[in-house]
C-alpha cells in the first residue's frame, strides 16, 4: 500500500477518534486527575468545575467530530508536505 495524503489523513482521523474516546472515558472516571494532568500539559493553565456531569453525550459527539476533522486535516497537510518535500 502506498502512503498517500488520503491514507495518512484517514489514519490520523481514526487514531484521533480512538484517542478522543479514551480521553473522554478518562475524564468521566477520574475528573480531578484529568484536570491535574491537563493543567500540567497546558503549562499550568487551571480548569475549574470539572466533574463527570460536565461530559455528556453532546460533548462526546460534537467534540469528537471536531477533533477527528482537525486530525484528518493535519494528516492531509502532513501528507501533502511529505509529497512536496520528497520531490
PDB file of N, CA, C and O in Angstrom:
ATOM      1  N   UNK A   1       0.844  -1.179   0.000  1.00  0.00           N
ATOM      2  CA  UNK A   1       0.000   0.000   0.000  1.00  0.00           C
ATOM      3  C   UNK A   1       0.886   1.236   0.000  1.00  0.00           C
ATOM      4  O   UNK A   1       1.842   1.342   0.768  1.00  0.00           O
ATOM      5  N   UNK A   2       0.547   2.152  -0.868  1.00  0.00           N
ATOM      6  CA  UNK A   2       1.311   3.388  -0.978  1.00  0.00           C
ATOM      7  C   UNK A   2       0.775   4.414   0.021  1.00  0.00           C
ATOM      8  O   UNK A   2      -0.433   4.578   0.189  1.00  0.00           O
ATOM      9  N   UNK A   3       1.701   5.089   0.668  1.00  0.00           N
ATOM     10  CA  UNK A   3       1.312   6.138   1.612  1.00  0.00           C
ATOM     11  C   UNK A   3       0.948   7.393   0.815  1.00  0.00           C
ATOM     12  O   UNK A   3       1.805   8.023   0.194  1.00  0.00           O
ATOM     13  N   UNK A   4      -0.327   7.739   0.847  1.00  0.00           N
ATOM     14  CA  UNK A   4      -0.799   8.932   0.149  1.00  0.00           C
ATOM     15  C   UNK A   4      -1.348   9.917   1.172  1.00  0.00           C
ATOM     16  O   UNK A   4      -1.477   9.609   2.357  1.00  0.00           O
ATOM     17  N   UNK A   5      -1.667  11.108   0.679  1.00  0.00           N
ATOM     18  CA  UNK A   5      -2.239  12.127   1.571  1.00  0.00           C
ATOM     19  C   UNK A   5      -3.514  11.613   2.219  1.00  0.00           C
ATOM     20  O   UNK A   5      -3.731  11.801   3.416  1.00  0.00           O
ATOM     21  N   UNK A   6      -4.359  10.962   1.421  1.00  0.00           N
ATOM     22  CA  UNK A   6      -5.638  10.487   1.939  1.00  0.00           C
ATOM     23  C   UNK A   6      -5.463   9.353   2.954  1.00  0.00           C
ATOM     24  O   UNK A   6      -6.159   9.315   3.969  1.00  0.00           O
ATOM     25  N   UNK A   7      -4.549   8.444   2.685  1.00  0.00           N
ATOM     26  CA  UNK A   7      -4.285   7.344   3.613  1.00  0.00           C
ATOM     27  C   UNK A   7      -3.772   7.890   4.939  1.00  0.00           C
ATOM     28  O   UNK A   7      -4.217   7.466   6.006  1.00  0.00           O
ATOM     29  N   UNK A   8      -2.844   8.822   4.870  1.00  0.00           N
ATOM     30  CA  UNK A   8      -2.297   9.416   6.087  1.00  0.00           C
ATOM     31  C   UNK A   8      -3.382  10.183   6.846  1.00  0.00           C
ATOM     32  O   UNK A   8      -3.471  10.087   8.070  1.00  0.00           O
ATOM     33  N   UNK A   9      -4.200  10.938   6.128  1.00  0.00           N
ATOM     34  CA  UNK A   9      -5.285  11.690   6.763  1.00  0.00           C
ATOM     35  C   UNK A   9      -6.285  10.754   7.433  1.00  0.00           C
ATOM     36  O   UNK A   9      -6.726  11.021   8.551  1.00  0.00           O
ATOM     37  N   UNK A  10      -6.645   9.664   6.766  1.00  0.00           N
ATOM     38  CA  UNK A  10      -7.581   8.702   7.354  1.00  0.00           C
ATOM     39  C   UNK A  10      -6.993   8.033   8.597  1.00  0.00           C
ATOM     40  O   UNK A  10      -7.699   7.801   9.578  1.00  0.00           O
ATOM     41  N   UNK A  11      -5.699   7.726   8.546  1.00  0.00           N
ATOM     42  CA  UNK A  11      -5.046   7.120   9.709  1.00  0.00           C
ATOM     43  C   UNK A  11      -5.032   8.083  10.892  1.00  0.00           C
ATOM     44  O   UNK A  11      -5.272   7.676  12.028  1.00  0.00           O
ATOM     45  N   UNK A  12      -4.752   9.353  10.630  1.00  0.00           N
ATOM     46  CA  UNK A  12      -4.781  10.360  11.697  1.00  0.00           C
ATOM     47  C   UNK A  12      -6.187  10.495  12.267  1.00  0.00           C
ATOM     48  O   UNK A  12      -6.351  10.594  13.483  1.00  0.00           O
ATOM     49  N   UNK A  13      -7.203  10.502  11.408  1.00  0.00           N
ATOM     50  CA  UNK A  13      -8.585  10.642  11.864  1.00  0.00           C
ATOM     51  C   UNK A  13      -9.000   9.456  12.733  1.00  0.00           C
ATOM     52  O   UNK A  13      -9.621   9.644  13.778  1.00  0.00           O
ATOM     53  N   UNK A  14      -8.665   8.246  12.312  1.00  0.00           N
ATOM     54  CA  UNK A  14      -9.008   7.059  13.100  1.00  0.00           C
ATOM     55  C   UNK A  14      -8.287   7.074  14.444  1.00  0.00           C
ATOM     56  O   UNK A  14      -8.893   6.814  15.483  1.00  0.00           O
ATOM     57  N   UNK A  15      -7.001   7.378  14.419  1.00  0.00           N
ATOM     58  CA  UNK A  15      -6.230   7.460  15.661  1.00  0.00           C
ATOM     59  C   UNK A  15      -6.794   8.547  16.573  1.00  0.00           C
ATOM     60  O   UNK A  15      -6.907   8.349  17.782  1.00  0.00           O
ATOM     61  N   UNK A  16      -7.148   9.699  15.992  1.00  0.00           N
ATOM     62  CA  UNK A  16      -7.734  10.789  16.770  1.00  0.00           C
ATOM     63  C   UNK A  16      -9.061  10.396  17.403  1.00  0.00           C
ATOM     64  O   UNK A  16      -9.333  10.748  18.551  1.00  0.00           O
ATOM     65  N   UNK A  17      -9.888   9.664  16.657  1.00  0.00           N
ATOM     66  CA  UNK A  17     -11.165   9.215  17.202  1.00  0.00           C
ATOM     67  C   UNK A  17     -10.992   8.257  18.366  1.00  0.00           C
ATOM     68  O   UNK A  17     -11.685   8.365  19.378  1.00  0.00           O
ATOM     69  N   UNK A  18     -10.078   7.332  18.221  1.00  0.00           N
ATOM     70  CA  UNK A  18      -9.799   6.385  19.312  1.00  0.00           C
ATOM     71  C   UNK A  18      -9.263   7.136  20.527  1.00  0.00           C
ATOM     72  O   UNK A  18      -9.679   6.883  21.658  1.00  0.00           O
ATOM     73  N   UNK A  19      -8.341   8.056  20.283  1.00  0.00           N
ATOM     74  CA  UNK A  19      -7.796   8.866  21.371  1.00  0.00           C
ATOM     75  C   UNK A  19      -8.907   9.651  22.072  1.00  0.00           C
ATOM     76  O   UNK A  19      -8.943   9.713  23.300  1.00  0.00           O
ATOM     77  N   UNK A  20      -9.811  10.248  21.292  1.00  0.00           N
ATOM     78  CA  UNK A  20     -10.886  11.062  21.862  1.00  0.00           C
ATOM     79  C   UNK A  20     -11.757  10.236  22.810  1.00  0.00           C
ATOM     80  O   UNK A  20     -12.100  10.698  23.898  1.00  0.00           O
ATOM     81  N   UNK A  21     -12.109   9.035  22.407  1.00  0.00           N
ATOM     82  CA  UNK A  21     -12.955   8.180  23.249  1.00  0.00           C
ATOM     83  C   UNK A  21     -12.222   7.777  24.519  1.00  0.00           C
ATOM     84  O   UNK A  21     -12.806   7.804  25.602  1.00  0.00           O
ATOM     85  N   UNK A  22     -10.949   7.404  24.404  1.00  0.00           N
ATOM     86  CA  UNK A  22     -10.171   7.036  25.594  1.00  0.00           C
ATOM     87  C   UNK A  22     -10.042   8.225  26.537  1.00  0.00           C
ATOM     88  O   UNK A  22     -10.202   8.080  27.748  1.00  0.00           O
ATOM     89  N   UNK A  23      -9.754   9.392  25.987  1.00  0.00           N
ATOM     90  CA  UNK A  23      -9.614  10.599  26.796  1.00  0.00           C
ATOM     91  C   UNK A  23     -10.943  10.953  27.468  1.00  0.00           C
ATOM     92  O   UNK A  23     -10.962  11.326  28.641  1.00  0.00           O
ATOM     93  N   UNK A  24     -12.039  10.840  26.745  1.00  0.00           N
ATOM     94  CA  UNK A  24     -13.375  11.120  27.277  1.00  0.00           C
ATOM     95  C   UNK A  24     -13.680  10.193  28.464  1.00  0.00           C
ATOM     96  O   UNK A  24     -14.166  10.643  29.501  1.00  0.00           O
ATOM     97  N   UNK A  25     -13.393   8.913  28.302  1.00  0.00           N
ATOM     98  CA  UNK A  25     -13.632   7.958  29.388  1.00  0.00           C
ATOM     99  C   UNK A  25     -12.750   8.268  30.596  1.00  0.00           C
ATOM    100  O   UNK A  25     -13.193   8.153  31.739  1.00  0.00           O
ATOM    101  N   UNK A  26     -11.515   8.658  30.342  1.00  0.00           N
ATOM    102  CA  UNK A  26     -10.611   9.020  31.420  1.00  0.00           C
ATOM    103  C   UNK A  26     -11.170  10.197  32.217  1.00  0.00           C
ATOM    104  O   UNK A  26     -11.120  10.191  33.447  1.00  0.00           O
ATOM    105  N   UNK A  27     -11.708  11.217  31.520  1.00  0.00           N
ATOM    106  CA  UNK A  27     -12.307  12.359  32.197  1.00  0.00           C
ATOM    107  C   UNK A  27     -13.551  11.950  32.980  1.00  0.00           C
ATOM    108  O   UNK A  27     -13.809  12.494  34.053  1.00  0.00           O
ATOM    109  N   UNK A  28     -14.319  11.006  32.459  1.00  0.00           N
ATOM    110  CA  UNK A  28     -15.513  10.545  33.177  1.00  0.00           C
ATOM    111  C   UNK A  28     -15.154   9.803  34.458  1.00  0.00           C
ATOM    112  O   UNK A  28     -15.780  10.003  35.499  1.00  0.00           O
ATOM    113  N   UNK A  29     -14.152   8.955  34.375  1.00  0.00           N
ATOM    114  CA  UNK A  29     -13.793   8.094  35.501  1.00  0.00           C
ATOM    115  C   UNK A  29     -12.983   8.849  36.557  1.00  0.00           C
ATOM    116  O   UNK A  29     -13.222   8.687  37.754  1.00  0.00           O
ATOM    117  N   UNK A  30     -12.035   9.666  36.122  1.00  0.00           N
ATOM    118  CA  UNK A  30     -11.135  10.374  37.044  1.00  0.00           C
ATOM    119  C   UNK A  30     -11.091  11.869  36.721  1.00  0.00           C
ATOM    120  O   UNK A  30     -10.087  12.347  36.192  1.00  0.00           O
ATOM    121  N   UNK A  31     -12.149  12.615  37.024  1.00  0.00           N
ATOM    122  CA  UNK A  31     -12.177  14.033  36.632  1.00  0.00           C
ATOM    123  C   UNK A  31     -11.085  14.877  37.288  1.00  0.00           C
ATOM    124  O   UNK A  31     -10.502  15.728  36.617  1.00  0.00           O
ATOM    125  N   UNK A  32     -10.791  14.678  38.558  1.00  0.00           N
ATOM    126  CA  UNK A  32      -9.778  15.522  39.205  1.00  0.00           C
ATOM    127  C   UNK A  32      -8.375  15.197  38.696  1.00  0.00           C
ATOM    128  O   UNK A  32      -7.562  16.103  38.512  1.00  0.00           O
ATOM    129  N   UNK A  33      -8.085  13.934  38.470  1.00  0.00           N
ATOM    130  CA  UNK A  33      -6.786  13.556  37.914  1.00  0.00           C
ATOM    131  C   UNK A  33      -6.651  14.073  36.485  1.00  0.00           C
ATOM    132  O   UNK A  33      -5.569  14.483  36.065  1.00  0.00           O
ATOM    133  N   UNK A  34      -7.740  14.052  35.752  1.00  0.00           N
ATOM    134  CA  UNK A  34      -7.731  14.566  34.382  1.00  0.00           C
ATOM    135  C   UNK A  34      -7.466  16.062  34.371  1.00  0.00           C
ATOM    136  O   UNK A  34      -6.695  16.550  33.544  1.00  0.00           O
ATOM    137  N   UNK A  35      -8.099  16.795  35.283  1.00  0.00           N
ATOM    138  CA  UNK A  35      -7.886  18.240  35.368  1.00  0.00           C
ATOM    139  C   UNK A  35      -6.439  18.546  35.736  1.00  0.00           C
ATOM    140  O   UNK A  35      -5.845  19.476  35.190  1.00  0.00           O
ATOM    141  N   UNK A  36      -5.873  17.780  36.645  1.00  0.00           N
ATOM    142  CA  UNK A  36      -4.476  17.990  37.040  1.00  0.00           C
ATOM    143  C   UNK A  36      -3.536  17.686  35.879  1.00  0.00           C
ATOM    144  O   UNK A  36      -2.574  18.420  35.650  1.00  0.00           O
ATOM    145  N   UNK A  37      -3.806  16.622  35.155  1.00  0.00           N
ATOM    146  CA  UNK A  37      -2.981  16.260  34.005  1.00  0.00           C
ATOM    147  C   UNK A  37      -3.061  17.330  32.932  1.00  0.00           C
ATOM    148  O   UNK A  37      -2.037  17.740  32.386  1.00  0.00           O
ATOM    149  N   UNK A  38      -4.275  17.788  32.624  1.00  0.00           N
ATOM    150  CA  UNK A  38      -4.450  18.843  31.630  1.00  0.00           C
ATOM    151  C   UNK A  38      -3.702  20.105  32.039  1.00  0.00           C
ATOM    152  O   UNK A  38      -3.071  20.758  31.208  1.00  0.00           O
ATOM    153  N   UNK A  39      -3.777  20.443  33.317  1.00  0.00           N
ATOM    154  CA  UNK A  39      -3.095  21.636  33.809  1.00  0.00           C
ATOM    155  C   UNK A  39      -1.595  21.531  33.580  1.00  0.00           C
ATOM    156  O   UNK A  39      -0.959  22.505  33.178  1.00  0.00           O
ATOM    157  N   UNK A  40      -1.033  20.374  33.829  1.00  0.00           N
ATOM    158  CA  UNK A  40       0.405  20.182  33.617  1.00  0.00           C
ATOM    159  C   UNK A  40       0.763  20.250  32.138  1.00  0.00           C
ATOM    160  O   UNK A  40       1.790  20.820  31.768  1.00  0.00           O
ATOM    161  N   UNK A  41      -0.091  19.665  31.286  1.00  0.00           N
ATOM    162  CA  UNK A  41       0.181  19.676  29.850  1.00  0.00           C
ATOM    163  C   UNK A  41       0.023  21.069  29.251  1.00  0.00           C
ATOM    164  O   UNK A  41       0.661  21.391  28.249  1.00  0.00           O
ATOM    165  N   UNK A  42      -0.823  21.893  29.858  1.00  0.00           N
ATOM    166  CA  UNK A  42      -1.087  23.238  29.341  1.00  0.00           C
ATOM    167  C   UNK A  42      -0.275  24.291  30.107  1.00  0.00           C
ATOM    168  O   UNK A  42      -0.723  25.426  30.266  1.00  0.00           O
ATOM    169  N   UNK A  43       0.893  23.920  30.571  1.00  0.00           N
ATOM    170  CA  UNK A  43       1.807  24.823  31.284  1.00  0.00           C
ATOM    171  C   UNK A  43       1.151  25.523  32.466  1.00  0.00           C
ATOM    172  O   UNK A  43       1.354  26.719  32.673  1.00  0.00           O
ATOM    173  N   UNK A  44       0.382  24.798  33.224  1.00  0.00           N
ATOM    174  CA  UNK A  44      -0.191  25.329  34.453  1.00  0.00           C
ATOM    175  C   UNK A  44      -1.551  25.983  34.324  1.00  0.00           C
ATOM    176  O   UNK A  44      -2.075  26.496  35.312  1.00  0.00           O
ATOM    177  N   UNK A  45      -2.135  25.981  33.148  1.00  0.00           N
ATOM    178  CA  UNK A  45      -3.473  26.570  32.989  1.00  0.00           C
ATOM    179  C   UNK A  45      -4.460  25.751  33.809  1.00  0.00           C
ATOM    180  O   UNK A  45      -4.567  24.537  33.633  1.00  0.00           O
ATOM    181  N   UNK A  46      -5.170  26.408  34.690  1.00  0.00           N
ATOM    182  CA  UNK A  46      -6.103  25.706  35.549  1.00  0.00           C
ATOM    183  C   UNK A  46      -7.483  25.615  34.917  1.00  0.00           C
ATOM    184  O   UNK A  46      -7.945  26.551  34.266  1.00  0.00           O
ATOM    185  N   UNK A  47      -8.122  24.492  35.114  1.00  0.00           N
ATOM    186  CA  UNK A  47      -9.516  24.361  34.720  1.00  0.00           C
ATOM    187  C   UNK A  47     -10.295  24.016  35.971  1.00  0.00           C
ATOM    188  O   UNK A  47      -9.933  23.107  36.717  1.00  0.00           O
ATOM    189  N   UNK A  48     -11.362  24.749  36.187  1.00  0.00           N
ATOM    190  CA  UNK A  48     -12.143  24.541  37.395  1.00  0.00           C
ATOM    191  C   UNK A  48     -13.515  23.998  37.036  1.00  0.00           C
ATOM    192  O   UNK A  48     -13.972  24.114  35.899  1.00  0.00           O
ATOM    193  N   UNK A  49     -14.146  23.417  38.008  1.00  0.00           N
ATOM    194  CA  UNK A  49     -15.501  22.920  37.816  1.00  0.00           C
ATOM    195  C   UNK A  49     -15.590  21.685  36.941  1.00  0.00           C
ATOM    196  O   UNK A  49     -16.629  21.434  36.331  1.00  0.00           O
ATOM    197  N   UNK A  50     -14.523  20.914  36.869  1.00  0.00           N
ATOM    198  CA  UNK A  50     -14.555  19.705  36.052  1.00  0.00           C
ATOM    199  C   UNK A  50     -15.102  18.567  36.893  1.00  0.00           C
ATOM    200  O   UNK A  50     -14.546  18.221  37.935  1.00  0.00           O
ATOM    201  N   UNK A  51     -16.178  18.001  36.433  1.00  0.00           N
ATOM    202  CA  UNK A  51     -16.700  16.777  37.032  1.00  0.00           C
ATOM    203  C   UNK A  51     -17.325  15.950  35.922  1.00  0.00           C
ATOM    204  O   UNK A  51     -17.466  16.422  34.794  1.00  0.00           O
ATOM    205  N   UNK A  52     -17.695  14.735  36.236  1.00  0.00           N
ATOM    206  CA  UNK A  52     -18.201  13.844  35.196  1.00  0.00           C
ATOM    207  C   UNK A  52     -19.518  14.334  34.607  1.00  0.00           C
ATOM    208  O   UNK A  52     -19.862  13.948  33.490  1.00  0.00           O
ATOM    209  N   UNK A  53     -20.275  15.181  35.332  1.00  0.00           N
ATOM    210  CA  UNK A  53     -21.530  15.705  34.799  1.00  0.00           C
ATOM    211  C   UNK A  53     -21.289  16.686  33.656  1.00  0.00           C
ATOM    212  O   UNK A  53     -22.189  16.925  32.850  1.00  0.00           O
ATOM    213  N   UNK A  54     -20.082  17.260  33.575  1.00  0.00           N
ATOM    214  CA  UNK A  54     -19.749  18.202  32.505  1.00  0.00           C
ATOM    215  C   UNK A  54     -19.598  17.513  31.162  1.00  0.00           C
ATOM    216  O   UNK A  54     -19.613  18.175  30.125  1.00  0.00           O
ATOM    217  N   UNK A  55     -19.455  16.213  31.161  1.00  0.00           N
ATOM    218  CA  UNK A  55     -19.170  15.462  29.946  1.00  0.00           C
ATOM    219  C   UNK A  55     -20.370  14.605  29.573  1.00  0.00           C
ATOM    220  O   UNK A  55     -20.479  13.447  29.975  1.00  0.00           O
ATOM    221  N   UNK A  56     -21.260  15.196  28.802  1.00  0.00           N
ATOM    222  CA  UNK A  56     -22.439  14.460  28.369  1.00  0.00           C
ATOM    223  C   UNK A  56     -22.242  13.956  26.942  1.00  0.00           C
ATOM    224  O   UNK A  56     -21.156  14.082  26.376  1.00  0.00           O
ATOM    225  N   UNK A  57     -23.286  13.392  26.371  1.00  0.00           N
ATOM    226  CA  UNK A  57     -23.205  12.813  25.034  1.00  0.00           C
ATOM    227  C   UNK A  57     -22.898  13.874  23.976  1.00  0.00           C
ATOM    228  O   UNK A  57     -22.231  13.586  22.981  1.00  0.00           O
ATOM    229  N   UNK A  58     -23.379  15.092  24.188  1.00  0.00           N
ATOM    230  CA  UNK A  58     -23.112  16.179  23.238  1.00  0.00           C
ATOM    231  C   UNK A  58     -21.621  16.472  23.160  1.00  0.00           C
ATOM    232  O   UNK A  58     -21.075  16.652  22.071  1.00  0.00           O
ATOM    233  N   UNK A  59     -20.971  16.518  24.299  1.00  0.00           N
ATOM    234  CA  UNK A  59     -19.524  16.758  24.333  1.00  0.00           C
ATOM    235  C   UNK A  59     -18.796  15.622  23.620  1.00  0.00           C
ATOM    236  O   UNK A  59     -17.866  15.865  22.851  1.00  0.00           O
ATOM    237  N   UNK A  60     -19.211  14.404  23.869  1.00  0.00           N
ATOM    238  CA  UNK A  60     -18.568  13.259  23.228  1.00  0.00           C
ATOM    239  C   UNK A  60     -18.702  13.339  21.707  1.00  0.00           C
ATOM    240  O   UNK A  60     -17.719  13.170  20.987  1.00  0.00           O
ATOM    241  N   UNK A  61     -19.912  13.595  21.221  1.00  0.00           N
ATOM    242  CA  UNK A  61     -20.156  13.568  19.776  1.00  0.00           C
ATOM    243  C   UNK A  61     -19.569  14.785  19.069  1.00  0.00           C
ATOM    244  O   UNK A  61     -18.762  14.633  18.151  1.00  0.00           O
ATOM    245  N   UNK A  62     -19.960  15.989  19.481  1.00  0.00           N
ATOM    246  CA  UNK A  62     -19.507  17.180  18.764  1.00  0.00           C
ATOM    247  C   UNK A  62     -18.028  17.468  18.985  1.00  0.00           C
ATOM    248  O   UNK A  62     -17.324  17.850  18.051  1.00  0.00           O
ATOM    249  N   UNK A  63     -17.561  17.289  20.196  1.00  0.00           N
ATOM    250  CA  UNK A  63     -16.130  17.459  20.449  1.00  0.00           C
ATOM    251  C   UNK A  63     -15.315  16.430  19.686  1.00  0.00           C
ATOM    252  O   UNK A  63     -14.272  16.747  19.115  1.00  0.00           O
ATOM    253  N   UNK A  64     -15.797  15.198  19.682  1.00  0.00           N
ATOM    254  CA  UNK A  64     -15.109  14.135  18.952  1.00  0.00           C
ATOM    255  C   UNK A  64     -15.074  14.389  17.462  1.00  0.00           C
ATOM    256  O   UNK A  64     -14.049  14.176  16.815  1.00  0.00           O
ATOM    257  N   UNK A  65     -16.196  14.845  16.909  1.00  0.00           N
ATOM    258  CA  UNK A  65     -16.225  15.161  15.475  1.00  0.00           C
ATOM    259  C   UNK A  65     -15.234  16.262  15.129  1.00  0.00           C
ATOM    260  O   UNK A  65     -14.519  16.166  14.131  1.00  0.00           O
ATOM    261  N   UNK A  66     -15.190  17.301  15.944  1.00  0.00           N
ATOM    262  CA  UNK A  66     -14.238  18.382  15.687  1.00  0.00           C
ATOM    263  C   UNK A  66     -12.803  17.872  15.775  1.00  0.00           C
ATOM    264  O   UNK A  66     -11.960  18.225  14.951  1.00  0.00           O
ATOM    265  N   UNK A  67     -12.532  17.045  16.772  1.00  0.00           N
ATOM    266  CA  UNK A  67     -11.183  16.508  16.933  1.00  0.00           C
ATOM    267  C   UNK A  67     -10.803  15.646  15.730  1.00  0.00           C
ATOM    268  O   UNK A  67      -9.683  15.740  15.227  1.00  0.00           O
ATOM    269  N   UNK A  68     -11.727  14.814  15.271  1.00  0.00           N
ATOM    270  CA  UNK A  68     -11.464  13.937  14.126  1.00  0.00           C
ATOM    271  C   UNK A  68     -11.244  14.761  12.855  1.00  0.00           C
ATOM    272  O   UNK A  68     -10.356  14.450  12.061  1.00  0.00           O
ATOM    273  N   UNK A  69     -12.042  15.802  12.661  1.00  0.00           N
ATOM    274  CA  UNK A  69     -11.878  16.666  11.483  1.00  0.00           C
ATOM    275  C   UNK A  69     -10.508  17.334  11.504  1.00  0.00           C
ATOM    276  O   UNK A  69      -9.811  17.350  10.489  1.00  0.00           O
ATOM    277  N   UNK A  70     -10.118  17.881  12.645  1.00  0.00           N
ATOM    278  CA  UNK A  70      -8.808  18.525  12.736  1.00  0.00           C
ATOM    279  C   UNK A  70      -7.674  17.512  12.560  1.00  0.00           C
ATOM    280  O   UNK A  70      -6.657  17.828  11.942  1.00  0.00           O
ATOM    281  N   UNK A  71      -7.838  16.308  13.091  1.00  0.00           N
ATOM    282  CA  UNK A  71      -6.815  15.275  12.919  1.00  0.00           C
ATOM    283  C   UNK A  71      -6.700  14.894  11.449  1.00  0.00           C
ATOM    284  O   UNK A  71      -5.593  14.707  10.944  1.00  0.00           O
ATOM    285  N   UNK A  72      -7.850  14.773  10.747  1.00  0.00           N
ATOM    286  CA  UNK A  72      -7.822  14.442   9.323  1.00  0.00           C
ATOM    287  C   UNK A  72      -7.115  15.542   8.536  1.00  0.00           C
ATOM    288  O   UNK A  72      -6.282  15.256   7.676  1.00  0.00           O
ATOM    289  N   UNK A  73      -7.446  16.797   8.828  1.00  0.00           N
ATOM    290  CA  UNK A  73      -6.800  17.917   8.132  1.00  0.00           C
ATOM    291  C   UNK A  73      -5.300  17.931   8.399  1.00  0.00           C
ATOM    292  O   UNK A  73      -4.508  18.160   7.485  1.00  0.00           O
ATOM    293  N   UNK A  74      -4.911  17.688   9.635  1.00  0.00           N
ATOM    294  CA  UNK A  74      -3.489  17.640   9.967  1.00  0.00           C
ATOM    295  C   UNK A  74      -2.796  16.540   9.175  1.00  0.00           C
ATOM    296  O   UNK A  74      -1.724  16.761   8.613  1.00  0.00           O
ATOM    297  N   UNK A  75      -3.405  15.351   9.128  1.00  0.00           N
ATOM    298  CA  UNK A  75      -2.820  14.243   8.381  1.00  0.00           C
ATOM    299  C   UNK A  75      -2.707  14.539   6.902  1.00  0.00           C
ATOM    300  O   UNK A  75      -1.713  14.182   6.270  1.00  0.00           O
ATOM    301  N   UNK A  76      -3.726  15.196   6.336  1.00  0.00           N
ATOM    302  CA  UNK A  76      -3.703  15.531   4.917  1.00  0.00           C
ATOM    303  C   UNK A  76      -2.605  16.552   4.617  1.00  0.00           C
ATOM    304  O   UNK A  76      -1.867  16.410   3.642  1.00  0.00           O
ATOM    305  N   UNK A  77      -2.503  17.569   5.454  1.00  0.00           N
ATOM    306  CA  UNK A  77      -1.455  18.587   5.257  1.00  0.00           C
ATOM    307  C   UNK A  77      -0.069  17.961   5.423  1.00  0.00           C
ATOM    308  O   UNK A  77       0.858  18.287   4.682  1.00  0.00           O
ATOM    309  N   UNK A  78       0.065  17.067   6.394  1.00  0.00           N
ATOM    310  CA  UNK A  78       1.342  16.375   6.574  1.00  0.00           C
ATOM    311  C   UNK A  78       1.663  15.535   5.343  1.00  0.00           C
ATOM    312  O   UNK A  78       2.796  15.546   4.861  1.00  0.00           O
ATOM    313  N   UNK A  79       0.669  14.806   4.832  1.00  0.00           N
ATOM    314  CA  UNK A  79       0.885  14.009   3.625  1.00  0.00           C
ATOM    315  C   UNK A  79       1.258  14.869   2.432  1.00  0.00           C
ATOM    316  O   UNK A  79       2.138  14.504   1.652  1.00  0.00           O
ATOM    317  N   UNK A  80       0.597  16.004   2.285  1.00  0.00           N
ATOM    318  CA  UNK A  80       0.914  16.924   1.197  1.00  0.00           C
ATOM    319  C   UNK A  80       2.346  17.431   1.327  1.00  0.00           C
ATOM    320  O   UNK A  80       3.086  17.479   0.344  1.00  0.00           O
ATOM    321  N   UNK A  81       2.733  17.810   2.546  1.00  0.00           N
ATOM    322  CA  UNK A  81       4.087  18.347   2.729  1.00  0.00           C
ATOM    323  C   UNK A  81       5.151  17.260   2.515  1.00  0.00           C
ATOM    324  O   UNK A  81       6.235  17.555   2.012  1.00  0.00           O
ATOM    325  N   UNK A  82       4.858  16.026   2.886  1.00  0.00           N
ATOM    326  CA  UNK A  82       5.805  14.930   2.631  1.00  0.00           C
ATOM    327  C   UNK A  82       5.984  14.741   1.135  1.00  0.00           C
ATOM    328  O   UNK A  82       7.109  14.612   0.652  1.00  0.00           O
ATOM    329  N   UNK A  83       4.870  14.723   0.395  1.00  0.00           N
ATOM    330  CA  UNK A  83       4.957  14.596  -1.057  1.00  0.00           C
ATOM    331  C   UNK A  83       5.724  15.770  -1.668  1.00  0.00           C
ATOM    332  O   UNK A  83       6.559  15.581  -2.554  1.00  0.00           O
ATOM    333  N   UNK A  84       5.441  16.956  -1.200  1.00  0.00           N
ATOM    334  CA  UNK A  84       6.082  18.164  -1.750  1.00  0.00           C
ATOM    335  C   UNK A  84       7.595  18.136  -1.530  1.00  0.00           C
ATOM    336  O   UNK A  84       8.366  18.389  -2.456  1.00  0.00           O
ATOM    337  N   UNK A  85       8.012  17.831  -0.311  1.00  0.00           N
ATOM    338  CA  UNK A  85       9.433  17.902   0.017  1.00  0.00           C
ATOM    339  C   UNK A  85      10.211  16.658  -0.425  1.00  0.00           C
ATOM    340  O   UNK A  85      11.442  16.674  -0.424  1.00  0.00           O
ATOM    341  N   UNK A  86       9.519  15.589  -0.800  1.00  0.00           N
ATOM    342  CA  UNK A  86      10.231  14.394  -1.242  1.00  0.00           C
ATOM    343  C   UNK A  86      10.514  14.427  -2.741  1.00  0.00           C
ATOM    344  O   UNK A  86      11.124  13.495  -3.265  1.00  0.00           O
ATOM    345  N   UNK A  87      10.091  15.467  -3.441  1.00  0.00           N
ATOM    346  CA  UNK A  87      10.377  15.587  -4.882  1.00  0.00           C
ATOM    347  C   UNK A  87      11.793  15.981  -5.127  1.00  0.00           C
ATOM    348  O   UNK A  87      12.203  16.126  -6.279  1.00  0.00           O
TER     349      UNK A  87
END
